[in-house]
Structure formats: structure tokens, C-alpha cells
Amino acid sequence: MYDVLIIGSGVMGMSIARALNSEAYRIAVIDRDIPGKHASYKAGGMLGAQNEFNSDSALYRLALKSQQYFEPLAHSIAEEVGIDIEYRQSGLLKIAAEAQHSHQVLEQYEFLQQHNPQVRLLTNKDIQQYRNYDISFPTNTAFHIPEDHQINANRYTKALLASLHKRHIERIFSTEVTDIQAGHEGYSVCTNKGKFAAQKVIVAGGAWSHYLLNGQLKAHEPTGVKGEVMLFESRDIQLATTLFFTDGCYIVPKMKQRYLIGATSYFNDYSVNVTAGGMQCLLHQALTYVPALGNATIIKHWSGVRPYTNQEKPVMDEIQQGLFVITGHYRNGILLSPVVGELIALWLKSGVKPEILNDFKLGGCTSGSYY
């Protein structure tokens, strides 16, 4: 019997396993596919602890805290497994894509600037300097967030997996969970390859988590949101700062003079294909904002499915004794993974729920038997 069985090997599941790891626990991570090949592996890697928020909340504070983990994490995990997650101090420009978006951009700037004086509204002179580098600003309303940096999500996912391997945490892959049954001594996790017994079970299956929980997440209206991205390579572009437009388009400068362009959003879409319409939309946006990308080479394109809940608020709670759900992090899964891993591990080790997680309770959950 396992002490803890984690369902899902994305960055959430692996971060929890890594933080929980000790000789006192027998831990396993189970996944229906190859590890980390869904939203985690395919994300843009932006650490947008401020870009995503325009009001104070527990999620905002949690995001700010987690953002601070990444620089030391990049060093420690490279030392441990030899993988550079490409932490880059790129900062981010938030830009009004249309004149009617200017008001909301200015409101967000005022909120962020109250909490962080380093957030700076761009002047007309600043914007003209970017335009001199062939970066198109559709409006003159934009601000700079110096701390919203980035990592390579692909390499981060691989580094976490390598870390689990080095720590001898058992991994059970290509195994689909079909049911979770409560017993007298923990849980029986039923799969297409048999049953696995565990004292505690953590469901961290991303956009698929609610399928295992018999309607317990219904109040949160969970679904998957498919997003498509493209990767360009160009030696003609001088862009070191992430551009994020209010129409949802972002351009992230990566290593080797590559640029990640995203992202489409298709709600309740779990398909893995990339659509011609989606690629045409991304290409149009990319050329509108950075015309020099017209001479760039398209390296590849892909899609991922992000876990969404209403109000874009994660659920991190104990459904009943020993059964936990961690899902709904939507666009902030990469960003939140280290702090969530630490908090859930602390909860399991101490038996005391961290106070900040009280804001992410399961709605509509009643006491009593799960089944």
C-alpha cells in the first residue's frame, strides 16, 4: 500500500510528490499517458503573477509568493538533475490592443502600482523606442511589469520528472484511472491495469480531474480550455521582453532567438489537434504586432488543454478524509506549481491545512461518505 498516490503527472502532481518526498512516505505518481505531455509540457512558461490580476485576492498573493520560488528553484533543480529550465528575467509589457481596452489597462496599472512601485506606465517616448525596433503598439496605453519573468515549460516538466526519478519516487504511466473507491483503510484506485491501494489519494489530473470525482466539482463548472501556440525563429528581431496584449495574444522571447506566439482558447475542447483557423489567427496577430515575424521560420505548433473553473479560481481541498483534489489553475499552473507543491506537502505531513488554502475550498461539498 502507498502512503500517497497522486493521480496526474503534470507540474502540479510532480511538484507535490517532490515536496512530499521523504523516507517516511511511500509515494507514487500515476498517469494515463507519457508523463507531463499535456498542459504542463505545452505551456508558454510565463510567470505572470501580476499580469493576470487586477484586484487583491488570495490567488494573487499566492501567485506573488510562488513567483519568488523560481530563481532559486532554477539553480537547485539544475544542480540536482542537470537540466536548465531557462529562467529568464524578461519582464512583461501589458498593452491595450484596442482603444476601448485602455481604461481597463490603466485600472490594472493603478492596482499593481499600489502594490509594486516598480510597475511603470510607458510614456509615448518609450513606446516610440519599441516601434523603432519594428514592434507595433496598436494604442499608446501600456505598462511594464519588471518581475513577471518566464521559464521553459517543456524543460521544467522534464526537470521535475528527472527529479522524481532521482528521488526514487515510483511512477506508473500509461495507466488510466477509472474509479476511486473508499475502503476501511484508505482507498482503492481502480485502473485499466488493476487496483492500487493508498492511504491518501490526490487527484491532480488537470482538466480531466472532475471525471474521477462523481460530480463533486459541479459547482465550479470545470472544463478544459484548449489553447494553440506557434514557435518562430528569427535573427532579425530584437525583442527581450514578453508582450501581452489585451486581445489574448502574447509573444514570448525564448532562447536561441525563438518567439512563442499564443494563444487561442476553445472552451470545453479536449482535442489534441491544431486547427488551420487557429494557426491563421495566431499568424495574423503575430504579424500585426511584430511585422518582422513575416520573415521568420515557423519551427512548430502545438496545443494543450488547461483546467478551467468558473471565476478562474483553483480548487485545492480535501473532499473527505484522505482524498484531495488539486485542479483549476487554468493559465497559472506553471506559476503556482512550486508553492502549491509545498503547501499540499505541508498539509499532508502536519495534518493541518495551511490557512491560505481556505480560499480554495470545494464548493457544495457535504460531509459524509464519498460514495
C-alpha positions as a Markdown table, in Angstrom:
| # | Residue | x | y | z |
|---|---|---|---|---|
| 1 | Met | 0.0 | 0.0 | 0.0 |
| 2 | Tyr | 1.2 | 3.5 | -0.8 |
| 3 | Asp | 1.1 | 6.3 | 1.7 |
| 4 | Val | 0.2 | 8.8 | -1.0 |
| 5 | Leu | -0.9 | 8.1 | -4.6 |
| 6 | Ile | -1.0 | 11.1 | -6.9 |
| 7 | Ile | -3.2 | 10.9 | -10.0 |
| 8 | Gly | -1.7 | 13.1 | -12.7 |
| 9 | Ser | 2.0 | 13.7 | -13.6 |
| 10 | Gly | 1.7 | 17.4 | -14.7 |
| 11 | Val | 3.7 | 20.1 | -12.9 |
| 12 | Met | 1.1 | 20.1 | -10.0 |
| 13 | Gly | 1.3 | 16.4 | -9.3 |
| 14 | Met | 5.0 | 16.2 | -9.7 |
| 15 | Ser | 5.6 | 19.3 | -7.5 |
| 16 | Ile | 3.5 | 17.8 | -4.8 |
| 17 | Ala | 5.4 | 14.5 | -5.0 |
| 18 | Arg | 8.8 | 16.2 | -5.0 |
| 19 | Ala | 7.9 | 18.4 | -2.0 |
| 20 | Leu | 6.4 | 15.5 | -0.1 |
| 21 | Asn | 9.3 | 13.2 | -0.8 |
| 22 | Ser | 10.9 | 11.7 | 2.4 |
| 23 | Glu | 11.9 | 8.2 | 3.6 |
| 24 | Ala | 8.8 | 8.3 | 5.8 |
| 25 | Tyr | 6.4 | 8.1 | 2.8 |
| 26 | Arg | 5.9 | 5.6 | 0.0 |
| 27 | Ile | 4.7 | 7.8 | -2.9 |
| 28 | Ala | 3.6 | 7.0 | -6.4 |
| 29 | Val | 2.5 | 9.2 | -9.3 |
| 30 | Ile | 0.1 | 7.6 | -11.8 |
| 31 | Asp | -0.8 | 8.9 | -15.2 |
| 32 | Arg | -2.7 | 7.6 | -18.2 |
| 33 | Asp | -0.1 | 8.9 | -20.7 |
| 34 | Ile | 3.5 | 9.7 | -21.0 |
| 35 | Pro | 4.4 | 12.0 | -18.1 |
| 36 | Gly | 4.0 | 15.7 | -18.5 |
| 37 | Lys | 2.8 | 15.7 | -22.1 |
| 38 | His | -0.4 | 17.8 | -21.6 |
| 39 | Ala | -0.9 | 21.4 | -20.5 |
| 40 | Ser | 2.3 | 21.5 | -18.4 |
| 41 | Tyr | 4.7 | 20.4 | -21.2 |
| 42 | Lys | 3.0 | 22.7 | -23.7 |
| 43 | Ala | 2.6 | 25.9 | -21.7 |
| 44 | Gly | 4.1 | 29.3 | -22.6 |
| 45 | Gly | 6.1 | 29.4 | -19.3 |
| 46 | Met | 5.1 | 33.0 | -18.3 |
| 47 | Leu | 5.3 | 33.6 | -14.6 |
| 48 | Gly | 2.6 | 36.3 | -14.8 |
| 49 | Ala | 1.9 | 36.8 | -11.1 |
| 50 | Gln | 0.9 | 40.4 | -11.8 |
| 51 | Asn | -0.2 | 40.3 | -15.4 |
| 52 | Glu | -3.1 | 38.0 | -14.6 |
| 53 | Phe | -4.6 | 40.1 | -11.8 |
| 54 | Asn | -6.4 | 43.4 | -11.3 |
| 55 | Ser | -7.6 | 43.1 | -7.7 |
| 56 | Asp | -6.3 | 41.7 | -4.4 |
| 57 | Ser | -7.2 | 38.1 | -3.6 |
| 58 | Ala | -5.7 | 35.0 | -2.0 |
| 59 | Leu | -4.8 | 33.8 | -5.5 |
| 60 | Tyr | -3.0 | 37.0 | -6.3 |
| 61 | Arg | -1.0 | 36.7 | -3.1 |
| 62 | Leu | -0.3 | 33.0 | -3.7 |
| 63 | Ala | 0.9 | 33.8 | -7.2 |
| 64 | Leu | 3.3 | 36.5 | -6.0 |
| 65 | Lys | 4.7 | 34.2 | -3.4 |
| 66 | Ser | 5.2 | 31.4 | -5.9 |
| 67 | Gln | 6.9 | 33.7 | -8.4 |
| 68 | Gln | 9.7 | 34.2 | -5.9 |
| 69 | Tyr | 10.5 | 30.5 | -5.9 |
| 70 | Phe | 11.6 | 30.2 | -9.4 |
| 71 | Glu | 15.0 | 31.8 | -9.4 |
| 72 | Pro | 16.4 | 29.6 | -6.6 |
| 73 | Leu | 14.4 | 26.6 | -8.0 |
| 74 | Ala | 16.1 | 27.0 | -11.4 |
| 75 | His | 19.5 | 26.8 | -9.7 |
| 76 | Ser | 18.6 | 23.9 | -7.3 |
| 77 | Ile | 17.0 | 21.7 | -9.9 |
| 78 | Ala | 19.8 | 22.3 | -12.4 |
| 79 | Glu | 22.3 | 21.2 | -9.7 |
| 80 | Glu | 20.1 | 18.1 | -8.9 |
| 81 | Val | 19.3 | 16.8 | -12.4 |
| 82 | Gly | 21.4 | 18.9 | -14.8 |
| 83 | Ile | 18.5 | 20.5 | -16.7 |
| 84 | Asp | 18.4 | 24.2 | -17.2 |
| 85 | Ile | 14.7 | 25.3 | -17.1 |
| 86 | Glu | 15.8 | 28.6 | -18.8 |
| 87 | Tyr | 14.6 | 31.0 | -16.2 |
| 88 | Arg | 14.8 | 34.4 | -17.9 |
| 89 | Gln | 14.3 | 37.8 | -16.3 |
| 90 | Ser | 12.4 | 39.2 | -19.3 |
| 91 | Gly | 9.7 | 41.2 | -17.6 |
| 92 | Leu | 6.4 | 41.8 | -19.4 |
| 93 | Leu | 4.6 | 44.6 | -21.2 |
| 94 | Lys | 0.8 | 44.7 | -20.9 |
| 95 | Ile | -0.6 | 46.5 | -23.9 |
| 96 | Ala | -4.1 | 47.7 | -24.8 |
| 97 | Ala | -4.9 | 46.0 | -28.1 |
| 98 | Glu | -7.8 | 48.4 | -28.8 |
| 99 | Ala | -8.6 | 51.9 | -27.7 |
| 100 | Gln | -11.6 | 50.7 | -25.7 |
| 101 | His | -9.3 | 48.5 | -23.7 |
| 102 | Ser | -7.2 | 51.4 | -22.5 |
| 103 | His | -9.4 | 52.1 | -19.4 |
| 104 | Gln | -9.1 | 48.5 | -18.1 |
| 105 | Val | -5.3 | 48.6 | -18.7 |
| 106 | Leu | -5.0 | 51.8 | -16.7 |
| 107 | Glu | -7.1 | 50.4 | -13.9 |
| 108 | Gln | -4.9 | 47.3 | -13.7 |
| 109 | Tyr | -1.8 | 49.5 | -13.7 |
| 110 | Glu | -3.2 | 51.6 | -10.8 |
| 111 | Phe | -3.9 | 48.5 | -8.8 |
| 112 | Leu | -0.5 | 46.9 | -9.4 |
| 113 | Gln | 1.4 | 50.1 | -8.9 |
| 114 | Gln | -0.1 | 50.4 | -5.4 |
| 115 | His | 1.4 | 47.0 | -4.5 |
| 116 | Asn | 4.6 | 47.3 | -6.5 |
| 117 | Pro | 6.1 | 50.8 | -7.3 |
| 118 | Gln | 8.4 | 49.1 | -9.9 |
| 119 | Val | 5.4 | 48.7 | -12.2 |
| 120 | Arg | 5.7 | 51.6 | -14.7 |
| 121 | Leu | 3.4 | 53.2 | -17.2 |
| 122 | Leu | 5.1 | 53.6 | -20.6 |
| 123 | Thr | 5.5 | 57.1 | -22.0 |
| 124 | Asn | 5.0 | 58.0 | -25.6 |
| 125 | Lys | 8.8 | 58.1 | -25.9 |
| 126 | Asp | 9.1 | 54.6 | -24.5 |
| 127 | Ile | 6.5 | 53.3 | -27.0 |
| 128 | Gln | 8.3 | 55.0 | -29.9 |
| 129 | Gln | 11.5 | 53.3 | -29.0 |
| 130 | Tyr | 9.8 | 49.9 | -29.3 |
| 131 | Arg | 8.3 | 50.9 | -32.6 |
| 132 | Asn | 11.8 | 51.8 | -33.8 |
| 133 | Tyr | 12.5 | 48.1 | -33.3 |
| 134 | Asp | 9.5 | 47.1 | -35.5 |
| 135 | Ile | 7.3 | 46.3 | -32.5 |
| 136 | Ser | 3.8 | 47.6 | -33.3 |
| 137 | Phe | 1.7 | 49.2 | -30.5 |
| 138 | Pro | -2.0 | 49.4 | -31.5 |
| 139 | Thr | -2.5 | 52.0 | -28.8 |
| 140 | Asn | -0.4 | 54.3 | -26.6 |
| 141 | Thr | -1.6 | 52.6 | -23.4 |
| 142 | Ala | 0.8 | 50.1 | -21.9 |
| 143 | Phe | 2.8 | 49.4 | -18.7 |
| 144 | His | 5.9 | 47.4 | -17.8 |
| 145 | Ile | 6.0 | 44.7 | -15.1 |
| 146 | Pro | 9.7 | 44.1 | -14.4 |
| 147 | Glu | 9.2 | 40.9 | -12.3 |
| 148 | Asp | 6.9 | 38.9 | -14.5 |
| 149 | His | 9.6 | 36.6 | -15.9 |
| 150 | Gln | 9.4 | 33.3 | -17.6 |
| 151 | Ile | 10.8 | 29.7 | -17.9 |
| 152 | Asn | 10.8 | 27.0 | -20.5 |
| 153 | Ala | 7.7 | 24.9 | -19.5 |
| 154 | Asn | 8.9 | 21.9 | -21.5 |
| 155 | Arg | 12.3 | 21.8 | -19.8 |
| 156 | Tyr | 10.7 | 22.5 | -16.4 |
| 157 | Thr | 8.4 | 19.5 | -16.8 |
| 158 | Lys | 11.3 | 17.3 | -17.8 |
| 159 | Ala | 13.4 | 18.5 | -14.9 |
| 160 | Leu | 10.6 | 17.7 | -12.4 |
| 161 | Leu | 10.3 | 14.2 | -13.9 |
| 162 | Ala | 14.1 | 13.7 | -13.7 |
| 163 | Ser | 13.9 | 14.9 | -10.0 |
| 164 | Leu | 11.3 | 12.3 | -9.2 |
| 165 | His | 13.4 | 9.6 | -10.8 |
| 166 | Lys | 16.5 | 10.7 | -8.8 |
| 167 | Arg | 14.5 | 10.7 | -5.6 |
| 168 | His | 13.2 | 7.2 | -6.3 |
| 169 | Ile | 9.5 | 8.2 | -6.4 |
| 170 | Glu | 7.6 | 5.5 | -8.2 |
| 171 | Arg | 6.0 | 6.4 | -11.4 |
| 172 | Ile | 3.1 | 4.5 | -13.0 |
| 173 | Phe | 2.5 | 5.6 | -16.6 |
| 174 | Ser | 0.2 | 4.6 | -19.5 |
| 175 | Thr | -2.3 | 3.6 | -16.8 |
| 176 | Glu | -5.8 | 5.1 | -16.8 |
| 177 | Val | -7.6 | 5.6 | -13.6 |
| 178 | Thr | -11.3 | 4.6 | -13.9 |
| 179 | Asp | -12.5 | 4.8 | -10.3 |
| 180 | Ile | -11.6 | 5.8 | -6.7 |
| 181 | Gln | -13.2 | 3.6 | -4.0 |
| 182 | Ala | -13.1 | 4.4 | -0.3 |
| 183 | Gly | -12.3 | 1.5 | 2.0 |
| 184 | His | -11.7 | 0.8 | 5.7 |
| 185 | Glu | -8.0 | 1.6 | 5.4 |
| 186 | Gly | -7.7 | 4.3 | 2.7 |
| 187 | Tyr | -8.6 | 4.0 | -0.9 |
| 188 | Ser | -8.5 | 1.6 | -3.8 |
| 189 | Val | -7.6 | 3.3 | -7.1 |
| 190 | Cys | -9.0 | 1.2 | -10.0 |
| 191 | Thr | -7.2 | 1.4 | -13.3 |
| 192 | Asn | -7.1 | -0.5 | -16.7 |
| 193 | Lys | -4.1 | -2.4 | -15.2 |
| 194 | Gly | -5.6 | -3.4 | -11.9 |
| 195 | Lys | -6.0 | -1.8 | -8.5 |
| 196 | Phe | -3.6 | 0.3 | -6.4 |
| 197 | Ala | -4.1 | 0.8 | -2.6 |
| 198 | Ala | -3.2 | 4.0 | -0.9 |
| 199 | Gln | -3.8 | 5.7 | 2.5 |
| 200 | Lys | -4.2 | 9.1 | 0.8 |
| 201 | Val | -5.1 | 10.0 | -2.8 |
| 202 | Ile | -4.5 | 13.3 | -4.6 |
| 203 | Val | -6.4 | 13.9 | -7.8 |
| 204 | Ala | -4.2 | 16.4 | -9.8 |
| 205 | Gly | -5.3 | 15.4 | -13.3 |
| 206 | Gly | -5.6 | 18.9 | -14.7 |
| 207 | Ala | -8.6 | 19.4 | -17.0 |
| 208 | Trp | -9.6 | 15.7 | -16.5 |
| 209 | Ser | -9.8 | 15.7 | -12.7 |
| 210 | His | -13.6 | 16.2 | -12.4 |
| 211 | Tyr | -14.2 | 13.0 | -14.4 |
| 212 | Leu | -12.9 | 11.0 | -11.4 |
| 213 | Leu | -14.9 | 12.8 | -8.7 |
| 214 | Asn | -18.5 | 11.9 | -9.4 |
| 215 | Gly | -19.9 | 15.4 | -9.8 |
| 216 | Gln | -18.1 | 16.8 | -6.7 |
| 217 | Leu | -16.7 | 19.7 | -8.7 |
| 218 | Lys | -20.0 | 20.5 | -10.4 |
| 219 | Ala | -20.5 | 23.8 | -8.6 |
| 220 | His | -17.2 | 25.0 | -10.1 |
| 221 | Glu | -18.3 | 24.2 | -13.7 |
| 222 | Pro | -15.0 | 22.5 | -14.6 |
| 223 | Thr | -14.0 | 22.1 | -18.2 |
| 224 | Gly | -10.9 | 22.0 | -20.4 |
| 225 | Val | -9.8 | 25.0 | -22.5 |
| 226 | Lys | -7.8 | 24.1 | -25.5 |
| 227 | Gly | -5.1 | 26.6 | -26.4 |
| 228 | Glu | -2.9 | 26.6 | -29.5 |
| 229 | Val | 0.5 | 28.2 | -29.9 |
| 230 | Met | 3.3 | 28.6 | -32.5 |
| 231 | Leu | 7.0 | 28.9 | -32.2 |
| 232 | Phe | 9.0 | 31.1 | -34.6 |
| 233 | Glu | 12.8 | 31.6 | -35.1 |
| 234 | Ser | 14.2 | 34.9 | -36.3 |
| 235 | Arg | 17.6 | 36.5 | -36.2 |
| 236 | Asp | 16.2 | 39.8 | -37.3 |
| 237 | Ile | 14.1 | 40.7 | -34.3 |
| 238 | Gln | 15.5 | 42.4 | -31.2 |
| 239 | Leu | 12.9 | 41.6 | -28.5 |
| 240 | Ala | 13.8 | 40.6 | -25.0 |
| 241 | Thr | 10.6 | 41.5 | -23.1 |
| 242 | Thr | 7.3 | 39.5 | -23.2 |
| 243 | Leu | 4.5 | 41.3 | -25.0 |
| 244 | Phe | 1.0 | 40.6 | -23.7 |
| 245 | Phe | -2.0 | 42.2 | -25.5 |
| 246 | Thr | -5.5 | 42.6 | -24.1 |
| 247 | Asp | -6.9 | 40.6 | -27.0 |
| 248 | Gly | -5.2 | 37.5 | -25.5 |
| 249 | Cys | -2.2 | 37.4 | -27.9 |
| 250 | Tyr | 1.2 | 37.1 | -26.3 |
| 251 | Ile | 4.7 | 37.0 | -27.8 |
| 252 | Val | 7.3 | 35.5 | -25.5 |
| 253 | Pro | 11.0 | 35.7 | -26.4 |
| 254 | Lys | 12.7 | 32.4 | -25.8 |
| 255 | Met | 16.3 | 31.2 | -26.1 |
| 256 | Lys | 18.0 | 30.8 | -29.4 |
| 257 | Gln | 16.2 | 33.8 | -30.9 |
| 258 | Arg | 12.9 | 32.0 | -30.9 |
| 259 | Tyr | 9.5 | 33.5 | -30.1 |
| 260 | Leu | 6.4 | 31.8 | -28.8 |
| 261 | Ile | 3.1 | 33.1 | -30.0 |
| 262 | Gly | -0.2 | 32.3 | -28.3 |
| 263 | Ala | -2.9 | 31.6 | -27.7 |
| 264 | Thr | -6.3 | 30.6 | -29.0 |
| 265 | Ser | -8.9 | 29.5 | -26.5 |
| 266 | Tyr | -11.6 | 26.8 | -27.2 |
| 267 | Phe | -13.8 | 26.1 | -24.2 |
| 268 | Asn | -14.9 | 22.5 | -23.5 |
| 269 | Asp | -12.5 | 21.2 | -26.2 |
| 270 | Tyr | -10.2 | 18.3 | -25.2 |
| 271 | Ser | -9.0 | 17.6 | -28.7 |
| 272 | Val | -5.2 | 17.5 | -29.4 |
| 273 | Asn | -5.1 | 18.7 | -33.0 |
| 274 | Val | -4.1 | 22.1 | -34.1 |
| 275 | Thr | -6.7 | 23.9 | -36.3 |
| 276 | Ala | -6.0 | 25.7 | -39.5 |
| 277 | Gly | -8.2 | 28.6 | -38.3 |
| 278 | Gly | -6.3 | 28.8 | -35.1 |
| 279 | Met | -2.9 | 28.9 | -36.8 |
| 280 | Gln | -4.2 | 31.6 | -39.2 |
| 281 | Cys | -5.4 | 33.7 | -36.3 |
| 282 | Leu | -2.1 | 33.4 | -34.4 |
| 283 | Leu | -0.1 | 34.2 | -37.6 |
| 284 | His | -2.3 | 37.3 | -38.3 |
| 285 | Gln | -1.8 | 38.6 | -34.7 |
| 286 | Ala | 1.9 | 37.9 | -34.7 |
| 287 | Leu | 2.5 | 39.8 | -38.0 |
| 288 | Thr | 0.2 | 42.6 | -36.8 |
| 289 | Tyr | 2.3 | 43.2 | -33.6 |
| 290 | Val | 5.7 | 42.2 | -34.8 |
| 291 | Pro | 5.8 | 42.5 | -38.6 |
| 292 | Ala | 9.3 | 41.2 | -38.9 |
| 293 | Leu | 8.0 | 37.8 | -38.0 |
| 294 | Gly | 6.8 | 37.6 | -41.6 |
| 295 | Asn | 10.4 | 36.7 | -42.4 |
| 296 | Ala | 10.8 | 34.2 | -39.5 |
| 297 | Thr | 10.8 | 30.5 | -39.7 |
| 298 | Ile | 7.9 | 28.6 | -38.2 |
| 299 | Ile | 9.6 | 25.9 | -36.1 |
| 300 | Lys | 6.5 | 24.1 | -34.8 |
| 301 | His | 3.0 | 24.5 | -33.4 |
| 302 | Trp | 1.0 | 22.6 | -30.8 |
| 303 | Ser | -2.0 | 22.7 | -28.4 |
| 304 | Gly | -2.6 | 22.0 | -24.8 |
| 305 | Val | -5.8 | 21.7 | -22.6 |
| 306 | Arg | -5.9 | 23.9 | -19.5 |
| 307 | Pro | -8.1 | 23.2 | -16.4 |
| 308 | Tyr | -10.7 | 25.9 | -16.1 |
| 309 | Thr | -13.3 | 26.6 | -13.3 |
| 310 | Asn | -15.8 | 29.4 | -13.0 |
| 311 | Gln | -14.3 | 32.7 | -11.7 |
| 312 | Glu | -10.9 | 31.2 | -12.9 |
| 313 | Lys | -10.3 | 30.1 | -9.3 |
| 314 | Pro | -8.5 | 26.8 | -8.4 |
| 315 | Val | -9.9 | 24.1 | -6.2 |
| 316 | Met | -7.4 | 22.8 | -3.6 |
| 317 | Asp | -9.3 | 20.9 | -0.9 |
| 318 | Glu | -9.9 | 17.6 | 0.9 |
| 319 | Ile | -13.1 | 16.0 | -0.3 |
| 320 | Gln | -13.2 | 13.6 | 2.5 |
| 321 | Gln | -10.5 | 12.3 | 4.8 |
| 322 | Gly | -7.5 | 11.3 | 2.8 |
| 323 | Leu | -8.9 | 12.2 | -0.6 |
| 324 | Phe | -7.7 | 15.5 | -2.1 |
| 325 | Val | -8.4 | 17.4 | -5.3 |
| 326 | Ile | -5.9 | 20.0 | -6.8 |
| 327 | Thr | -7.2 | 21.5 | -10.1 |
| 328 | Gly | -8.5 | 24.5 | -11.9 |
| 329 | His | -5.2 | 26.5 | -12.1 |
| 330 | Tyr | -6.0 | 27.5 | -15.7 |
| 331 | Arg | -3.3 | 29.8 | -17.1 |
| 332 | Asn | -1.3 | 29.8 | -13.8 |
| 333 | Gly | -0.4 | 26.1 | -13.4 |
| 334 | Ile | 3.3 | 26.6 | -14.1 |
| 335 | Leu | 3.5 | 29.7 | -12.0 |
| 336 | Leu | 1.7 | 28.2 | -9.0 |
| 337 | Ser | 3.2 | 24.7 | -9.0 |
| 338 | Pro | 6.1 | 25.2 | -6.6 |
| 339 | Val | 4.1 | 26.9 | -3.8 |
| 340 | Val | 1.2 | 24.5 | -4.2 |
| 341 | Gly | 3.5 | 21.6 | -4.0 |
| 342 | Glu | 5.0 | 23.0 | -0.8 |
| 343 | Leu | 1.6 | 23.8 | 0.8 |
| 344 | Ile | 0.0 | 20.4 | 0.0 |
| 345 | Ala | 3.1 | 18.6 | 1.3 |
| 346 | Leu | 2.9 | 20.6 | 4.5 |
| 347 | Trp | -0.7 | 19.8 | 4.9 |
| 348 | Leu | -0.2 | 16.1 | 4.5 |
| 349 | Lys | 2.8 | 16.0 | 6.8 |
| 350 | Ser | 1.4 | 18.1 | 9.5 |
| 351 | Gly | -2.3 | 17.2 | 9.3 |
| 352 | Val | -3.1 | 20.9 | 9.4 |
| 353 | Lys | -4.5 | 22.7 | 6.4 |
| 354 | Pro | -2.5 | 25.9 | 5.5 |
| 355 | Glu | -4.7 | 28.9 | 6.2 |
| 356 | Ile | -4.3 | 30.4 | 2.7 |
| 357 | Leu | -5.9 | 27.3 | 1.1 |
| 358 | Asn | -9.2 | 28.1 | 2.9 |
| 359 | Asp | -9.9 | 30.4 | 0.0 |
| 360 | Phe | -9.9 | 27.4 | -2.5 |
| 361 | Lys | -12.4 | 25.2 | -0.9 |
| 362 | Leu | -14.6 | 22.7 | -2.8 |
| 363 | Gly | -18.0 | 24.3 | -3.3 |
| 364 | Gly | -21.1 | 22.4 | -2.5 |
| 365 | Cys | -19.2 | 19.6 | -0.7 |
| 366 | Thr | -21.1 | 17.9 | 2.0 |
| 367 | Ser | -19.8 | 15.8 | 4.9 |
| 368 | Gly | -20.3 | 12.1 | 5.0 |
| 369 | Ser | -19.4 | 9.2 | 2.7 |
| 370 | Tyr | -17.9 | 10.0 | -0.7 |
| 371 | Tyr | -19.7 | 7.0 | -2.4 |
